[in-house]
């Protein structure tokens, strides 16, 4: 049974020719609306938030967007990165594709089956040769050998990266020789401070080893979920803080909600667009036990004069400061 095509442009509500800025604005607007922390129906919002994130994960990445646009609705007619259909993903064992082994699929990673099948993030053979001893397809081996390692992507929220979390995944396996299926539940610990691209090892959850050898491992590659308010650079977070002209000129107290707590930030008089105010230790955890910082990036928003009274006030301000 084929997978339903996901129209990521429709998910974000943007035209296919949308530029980077338009995509970013659409994502932020929808992500703020459906963020689970602020929504009334948290379960429904969480699912919608994942859909929005997945769409931006693809369209906000030049290479992924190019592949997505090239394949289009007929994507299943193109080459499949992992080579299997029907919901299962296939990994080649040490004896080649006809030497038995398993088909498998994951649940609870945060990505849809459509995403995983199109971009091959799920169930791929891990790097490092065929089998734990570096054999080649079709090459006979004496005695038991190490099973094939597997790779999958794991979508991690910034809140999980900040505090750490335990994720529950499902792993469904189907033996290609017997057709027997079985499902495992895996509890995976996401450590605080985990970074994008980092791999989490789940020992012994890869393919069984030929000849009753030890099973391979499962490697989960972390993909940090996009956040409507924060950008990540290493262990530091960046937050765009909008200011009215009078706040920038006179100074202001602004409430900022961080991943840890709500804080009040003092904006000094004469603040300008692009200026960064540092909130020490409110970023993501580091390996040495300390935390990165949060930087509020100021952006002065100048409203248009919508009536005669407002226009007069702007003119008076101009006269007071001189041409």
C-alpha positions, 0 to 999 in steps of 0.5 A, spaced: 500 500 500 502 506 497 504 512 502 499 518 501 503 524 498 504 530 503 503 537 500 508 541 505 507 548 501 499 547 503 501 545 510 505 552 511 500 555 507 505 558 502 505 558 494 511 553 491 515 559 489 515 562 496 522 565 498 526 563 504 523 569 508 516 567 506 517 560 509 520 563 515 514 567 517 509 562 515 512 557 519 513 562 525 506 564 525 503 557 525 508 554 530 506 559 535 499 558 534 500 550 535 505 550 540 503 545 545 505 549 551 500 554 549 494 550 545 488 548 549 487 541 546 495 539 547 494 533 543 491 535 537 496 541 537 502 537 538 500 533 532 499 539 528 506 542 530 509 536 528 506 537 521 508 544 521 515 542 523 516 537 518 514 541 512 519 547 514 524 541 515 524 540 508 522 546 505 527 550 509 533 546 507 535 547 500 537 540 498 531 537 501 526 542 498 530 541 491 529 533 491 522 534 494 520 539 488 523 534 483 520 528 485 513 531 486 506 527 487 509 522 483 515 521 488 514 513 489 516 512 481 523 515 483 528 511 486 527 509 494 533 511 498 532 505 502 529 500 497 523 497 500 515 499 500 509 497 504 511 501 510 517 496 512 524 499 511 529 494 508 537 493 510 542 488 507 545 483 511 552 481 510 550 476 505 547 480 501 539 482 499 537 474 498 540 472 505 535 473 509 534 478 514 529 483 516 524 488 514 522 493 519 519 500 521 519 505 527 514 509 530 515 515 535 521 518 532 517 524 530 517 524 523 512 521 518 512 515 514 512 519 508 518 523 510 522 517 512 521 514 505 522 520 501 529 522 505 531 515 507 532 517 514 529 511 517 532 504 517 538 505 513 544 500 514 549 504 518 556 506 515 562 501 516 561 496 511 557 490 511 556 486 518 561 488 524 567 485 521 567 489 514 565 483 510 562 484 502 556 482 499 556 474 497 562 473 501 562 467 506 564 468 513 566 462 518 562 462 524 557 467 527 558 474 525 556 481 528 549 483 526 547 489 521 547 496 525 541 500 523 540 508 522 534 512 524 532 519 525 529 522 532 526 529 532 527 532 539 524 538 541 528 544 544 525 543 551 527 535 551 534 538 549 534 542 555 532 538 560 533 531 557 527 526 556 525 519 555 522 517 549 518 511 547 519 508 540 516 502 537 520 497 532 516 492 528 520 487 525 518 482 519 523 476 518 523 475 510 524 468 510 518 466 515 514 472 514 513 472 522 512 479 525 514 482 532 513 489 535 518 491 540 517 497 545 524 501 546 525 506 551 531 511 549 534 516 554 535 523 550 541 526 554 540 534 556 544 538 551 544 533 545 545 537 539 543 536 532 546 531 528 549 527 534 547 519 534 544 516 540 546 508 540 541 503 542 545 497 543 543 490 541 537 493 537 540 492 530 539 486 525 540 479 528 547 476 527 548 471 522 550 464 525 547 466 532 552 472 532 551 478 536 545 483 534 547 489 531 546 496 534 541 501 533 543 509 532 538 514 532 541 521 529 538 527 533 534 532 529 532 538 533 525 540 532 525 547 529 522 552 534 518 558 533 522 563 537 529 560 538 534 559 533 540 554 535 547 556 534 551 551 538 549 551 545 547 558 545 540 560 543 537 567 539 531 570 540 528 576 536 525 581 541 521 586 537 521 593 540 516 599 539 520 606 537 518 609 544 521 603 547 527 603 543 528 610 545 526 611 552 528 604 554 523 598 557 522 592 561 520 586 557 518 579 559 521 574 555 519 566 556 526 562 556 526 554 555 527 554 563 523 560 566 520 567 565 525 573 565 524 580 565 529 583 560 531 591 561 532 594 554 537 600 555 535 607 552 537 608 545 537 601 543 537 599 536 536 594 531 541 588 531 543 589 538 544 583 542 542 583 550 545 577 553 542 572 558 547 568 561 546 561 562 539 560 559 541 557 553 542 549 552 546 545 556 554 543 555 558 537 556 562 540 562 555 541 566 555 549 564 549 552 560 550 556 553 547 563 553 540 566 550 541 572 546 535 577 545 536 580 538 533 587 538 528 589 532 525 596 532 518 595 529 516 602 526 509 603 525 506 607 519 502 613 520 495 611 519 491 618 521 492 625 521 494 625 528 499 620 528 502 623 522 502 630 526 506 626 532 511 623 528 512 630 524 513 633 531 518 628 533 522 629 527 522 637 528 524 636 536 530 632 533 532 636 527 532 634 520 
